[in-house]
Amino acid sequence: METIGKMKKRIIAILFCIILLAPSCAPAKPSWDRTPPDTLFEAVNVKDNKKVTEFDKGLMKFLSMGTVIWLLHVLTTR
């Protein structure tokens, strides 16, 4: 009787794996008619925003100076 119980567990495990793996199979072939992207930005669909404001420049200066100060603090206290 124990072998029947083990067999049921194996069958249930196999069916569970099939249920989980079956939807991951592609139902249709991918479209090969698309042209490949020219740049990495096109591949990840990033829109290039050329408008950089003074606020952005000030924020970058603040963040980079904070990083430099933190780095100096860490290097001098160790």
Order of alpha helices (4+ residues) and beta strands (2+ residues): alpha-alpha-alpha
